[in-house]
């Protein structure tokens, strides 16, 4: 190309480059000017929230009241630090908004209750109301406070005409609710300690306000409260949003576990569930920063300075302009052709890969798009991580189209991880049982495999046992054990092909809103035909849950799952981990010896005739001794070193519910029943696997590699 024509083309390309860089800045300015606001806990910085009164941070959540075991009266607030536009200038039409939040009310003393918490819209960012029934919304002075609130009241207060001590109400500049509904009508108890999910949606064009409440992460079809309100009468142009809570001579702790908020002035529609702009929220000043210079160091030329480009182009004359236009069109045509060709090749390759996977999981409930799940997890933000499973990380997500809360398991970026994910996908996709984690769908795009599950609001069993402030009650523990046993009986004996889980442990047992057990994480699971001998593999799982014959041969079977379940039974009944790293820190056990291996410890107590001494002391003996003895004996029977002496899971279910007696469990721990011929056959069939297993075990003994959610176990994979 002639030099003259090139010199004419350069300003156009430079201008195009600058305009391309300027577009994101312009779109950001438009978003700000529109008055829309959106954020959530996953992207907020600490400086983005104002904590007032008794409000404070605690383990990733905001607590509105103090953590005291003695009754007291106090109040606290947490607000988004920036005011939100609720009315446009010169217009009385209020903004539409929607908010989703998860909260819990935990009482350190069950006999001491009151008062509750509320979602709050307030013109004041510094005021904290009084304690007790005022919920921190209104002060003690006679002058009224302006606010809009949706209250969740745990104490019936006659002064404010409360219907009971478990209701939701809409408060408009008054603590006497304009609208109120009984939460007992939908079987939600604010004082249960369970995580409660709430959706509040207001349509500014119609004035319709709805409140949905559920233990589940799925928004109920029917709202608990529906009303029509002219919000413009109660809000200013700018208001603050957040939460307020109080106690009234009680030990209630009000925790906000998750919060997302979105507002919009789009007429006729409520805004969708929030999809925050991470960059804007983590760096609020980004939109106000000066545009960067594109010239060399020392150049004073700014984005949008058109004079230099215009003058240089005009100096070239009309011929140069025509040349520039022609060259630009030619260049763009070539670029577009190359882009379309490359893109079509990539789409075909990805589609072929996706179709191949889809043919194997055609029975899946739904195929999600990568874009959906990336948006739901805020680009797989590290703040959204809720756990680590076998070969994958689990994220909390909120689907942008309906606000449903989900758990997204993302495959590790290695061949082994993808193989395990495909195994999990193919196995769990065909399973249907009330005590298995439900798979909502999957995604296979951009070289990644993602699995979408129901999110379990009460977390995992190990967290409920060892990290909860209050001990897990015995009736919950028994229900959990029966649920897991039922799930394993289904996998072992009721499926078309027998499924061996291979990783049964407390951290893989999740708890729904009613503390029902859901067995999950099938990354290590294997399918075998019924009555077929399993193949030898490298032993995989967590020390303390692994059967001795599995460690020796690498052959997993239904009986190895039974052994793992036995360890879980003893863990639940005793309140101890199967392997305790620091035995000295926990003191001596009842036999006077240091407790390191739970199964051996319980066998020792059984041999001495003091089996009930193994019961979790935190239960305070709030259990039937006969029932506790039966559960402990079931745990010992399942964790017997004698492979043939272990019961089937179907028999275990019958034992736990009292429909069948527990088999006689010898006082002395049996020896391992594994013949020399069996051992030689296993070694002959899988010498290399056993060598790999030995290497893995050797490494495991020197390092403490385990999933973050199971700090007590050494992972063997």
Number of C-alpha atoms within 10 A of each C-alpha: 6 6 8 11 17 14 15 25 20 15 18 18 13 14 17 12 12 17 14 11 15 15 11 12 16 13 12 15 13 12 12 12 9 14 16 20 20 22 23 22 21 20 21 20 13 12 10 18 16 17 24 18 22 18 24 19 14 12 7 11 15 22 28 31 27 21 17 14 13 12 16 18 18 24 28 29 32 27 23 19 16 15 17 22 22 28 22 16 10 7 9 16 21 26 27 28 26 23 24 23 18 20 22 21 25 22 22 20 14 12 8 17 23 27 30 32 35 24 23 22 25 25 20 16 20 12 17 21 22 23 23 22 26 25 30 27 34 22 16 10 9 7 8 11 18 17 21 23 24 21 24 23 27 24 21 17 18 11 9 13 11 21 17 17 22 20 24 27 24 25 20 21 18 18 22 18 19 13 15 21 18 18 21 13 10 12 10 17 19 23 20 13 18 20 23 23 23 21 20 19 23 25 26 28 17 17 17 17 23 17 22 18 23 21 23 20 23 16 19 16 7 11 15 20 19 17 14 13 17 16 23 17 11 16 21 19 19 18 19 22 23 21 28 31 39 36 33 23 17 24 26 35 25 27 23 23 19 16 21 22 24 23 27 23 23 15 14 11 15 23 24 18 24 25 21 22 15 18 12 16 17 16 12 13 10 13 17 10 9 9 13 11 14 15 12 8 7 7 9 9 15 14 16 11 11 11 10 10 15 13 11 14 20 12 11 14 11 11 11 19 18 13 16 22 15 13 17 15 12 12 12 12 12 12 12 12 12 12 12 12 12 11 12 12 12 13 12 11 12 16 15 12 15 17 14 11 17 17 9 13 20 14 12 17 14 14 17 17 13 17 11 16 25 15 18 28 24 23 12 19 17 12 15 20 18 16 19 20 21 24 22 23 18 21 25 24 26 24 18 17 12 11 20 19 23 22 25 30 26 23 25 19 13 9 10 12 18 21 15 21 26 19 18 20 23 19 18 20 20 15 17 15 13 14 24 23 25 20 21 18 20 25 22 20 16 11 11 13 23 27 24 24 20 20 25 23 21 19 19 23 24 23 15 20 22 14 10 10 10 15 16 18 13 18 10 13 20 18 16 23 24 21 21 25 27 23 23 28 22 20 23 26 16 13 16 14 16 21 26 23 25 26 24 30 27 26 25 24 25 28 22 22 18 14 21 22 30 23 27 24 25 25 24 20 19 20 18 16 12 14 8 9 11 17 15 18 17 24 25 22 23 23 20 23 26 26 25 19 19 19 20 17 25 24 18 26 22 20 23 27 26 31 28 27 28 30 28 30 29 27 24 26 24 23 21 21 25 27 21 18 17 12 15 12 9 12 12 13 15 15 14 8 13 16 24 21 17 21 24 15 19 27 25 20 18 22 14 12 11 14 17 18 15 24 23 18 13 13 16 9 13 11 13 9 12 9 14 20 16 17 24 25 25 26 26 25 23 29 32 26 20 19 20 11 16 22 20 18 25 17 17 30 22 16 20 20 15 12 11 12 14 18 13 9 16 14 13 11 18 13 10 13 12 15 8 9 9 11 14 13 12 19 18 11 14 19 15 13 18 22 13 16 22 16 13 17 20 11 13 17 12 9 11 14 15 20 19 12 17 20 15 19 23 22 20 19 17
